[in-house]
Amino acid sequence: MAGGAADCMFWERHLGRLCRLYELRNKERITTAAASKLLHNIMYGYKGHGLSMGTMIAGWDKGLGPNLYYCDSEGTR
């Protein structure tokens, strides 16, 4: 987690809620790649709005093993 503490905490909590909703709707956990893509799409929509955030999303997916993704407030993934 890097950047403005408020930006980071808000968007990480928001991503957690979205992942939990996915799990409830689909009866399976979201993949690490899909979670990072969700955050990327949100951040890309706010590009140029003055957010300051960079976070790494790590996870272990069935059949794929460990994964690590970086997302920042400029929409980079």
Contacts in CASP RR format, 6 or more apart in sequence:
PFRMAT RR
TARGET T0000
AUTHOR 0000-0000-0000
METHOD contacts of the structure
MODEL  1
MAGGAADCMFWERHLGRLCRLYELRNKERITTAAASKLLHNIMYGYKGHG
LSMGTMIAGWDKGLGPNLYYCDSEGTR
1 8 0 8 1.000
1 12 0 8 1.000
1 53 0 8 1.000
1 54 0 8 1.000
1 55 0 8 1.000
2 8 0 8 1.000
2 53 0 8 1.000
2 54 0 8 1.000
2 55 0 8 1.000
3 52 0 8 1.000
3 53 0 8 1.000
3 54 0 8 1.000
3 73 0 8 1.000
4 52 0 8 1.000
4 53 0 8 1.000
7 51 0 8 1.000
7 52 0 8 1.000
7 53 0 8 1.000
7 73 0 8 1.000
8 53 0 8 1.000
8 54 0 8 1.000
8 55 0 8 1.000
11 39 0 8 1.000
11 42 0 8 1.000
11 43 0 8 1.000
11 51 0 8 1.000
11 53 0 8 1.000
11 55 0 8 1.000
12 55 0 8 1.000
14 42 0 8 1.000
15 35 0 8 1.000
15 38 0 8 1.000
15 39 0 8 1.000
15 42 0 8 1.000
15 57 0 8 1.000
18 35 0 8 1.000
18 38 0 8 1.000
19 29 0 8 1.000
19 30 0 8 1.000
19 35 0 8 1.000
19 38 0 8 1.000
22 29 0 8 1.000
22 30 0 8 1.000
22 34 0 8 1.000
23 29 0 8 1.000
23 30 0 8 1.000
30 38 0 8 1.000
31 61 0 8 1.000
31 64 0 8 1.000
31 67 0 8 1.000
32 57 0 8 1.000
32 58 0 8 1.000
32 59 0 8 1.000
32 60 0 8 1.000
32 61 0 8 1.000
32 67 0 8 1.000
32 68 0 8 1.000
32 69 0 8 1.000
33 61 0 8 1.000
33 67 0 8 1.000
33 69 0 8 1.000
35 57 0 8 1.000
36 57 0 8 1.000
36 69 0 8 1.000
36 71 0 8 1.000
36 77 0 8 1.000
37 77 0 8 1.000
39 55 0 8 1.000
39 57 0 8 1.000
39 71 0 8 1.000
40 71 0 8 1.000
40 75 0 8 1.000
40 76 0 8 1.000
40 77 0 8 1.000
43 51 0 8 1.000
43 53 0 8 1.000
43 71 0 8 1.000
43 72 0 8 1.000
43 73 0 8 1.000
43 74 0 8 1.000
43 75 0 8 1.000
44 75 0 8 1.000
45 75 0 8 1.000
46 73 0 8 1.000
47 73 0 8 1.000
47 74 0 8 1.000
47 75 0 8 1.000
48 74 0 8 1.000
50 73 0 8 1.000
51 73 0 8 1.000
52 73 0 8 1.000
53 72 0 8 1.000
53 73 0 8 1.000
54 70 0 8 1.000
54 71 0 8 1.000
54 72 0 8 1.000
54 73 0 8 1.000
55 70 0 8 1.000
55 71 0 8 1.000
55 72 0 8 1.000
56 68 0 8 1.000
56 69 0 8 1.000
56 70 0 8 1.000
56 71 0 8 1.000
57 68 0 8 1.000
57 69 0 8 1.000
57 70 0 8 1.000
57 71 0 8 1.000
58 66 0 8 1.000
58 67 0 8 1.000
58 68 0 8 1.000
58 69 0 8 1.000
59 66 0 8 1.000
59 67 0 8 1.000
59 68 0 8 1.000
60 66 0 8 1.000
60 67 0 8 1.000
61 67 0 8 1.000
69 77 0 8 1.000
70 76 0 8 1.000
70 77 0 8 1.000
71 77 0 8 1.000
END
